[in-house]
Amino acid sequence: MNDAARSKYRTWVIARIRKGHTITLKAGISKKMSPAGKAEKAVTQAVEGIGTNALLGKVALKQSGMRSEADCTDELRHMRDEGILGVTNKVWWVR
C-alpha cells in the first residue's frame, strides 16, 4: 500500500465523517393516528459521524485508491490508535 493512497484515504474518511448522517429524534405521526387530527413531522438532527460499513465499502475503495477492504481496516485502526478518530458502537467520529 503506497503513501499516496493512504493519505488520500485519510482525507476522504475525515471529509466523509464531517459530512455526517441524520438521526431521528422523534418519529412522525400520520393524520389518521394523531389524537389531535393533525399530522406531525418527524424531528431529525444532523450529526457528525458515520458507520463502519460506509467507510469500508466499494465507494471508499474507488474514491481513495485503496486496494482492499483489509487495507482500509488497517488504516482506520492506525488512525484510531493515533488519536485522530474515535469509534463508539460502530460509529466513527473525529476527535
Residue pairs with C-beta under 8 A, 6 or more apart in sequence:
1 66
1 67
1 71
4 65
5 64
5 65
5 66
5 67
5 71
6 75
8 64
8 65
9 60
9 64
9 65
9 66
9 72
9 75
10 75
10 79
10 84
12 60
12 63
12 64
13 55
13 60
13 64
13 75
13 76
13 79
13 85
13 92
14 84
14 94
16 50
16 54
16 55
16 60
17 48
17 49
17 50
17 85
17 92
17 93
17 94
18 48
18 94
19 50
20 46
20 47
20 48
20 49
20 50
21 46
21 47
21 49
21 50
21 51
22 44
22 45
22 46
22 47
23 44
23 45
23 47
24 42
24 43
24 44
25 43
25 44
25 45
26 42
26 43
27 42
28 39
28 40
28 41
28 42
29 39
29 40
30 39
31 37
31 38
31 39
34 40
48 93
48 94
49 91
49 92
49 93
50 91
50 92
51 90
51 91
51 92
52 76
52 87
52 90
52 91
52 92
54 60
55 72
55 76
55 92
56 69
56 72
56 73
56 76
60 66
60 72
61 67
61 68
61 69
61 72
64 72
66 72
66 75
76 85
76 92
79 85
80 86
80 87
83 95
84 94
84 95
85 92
85 93
85 94
85 95
86 92
86 93
86 94
86 95
87 93
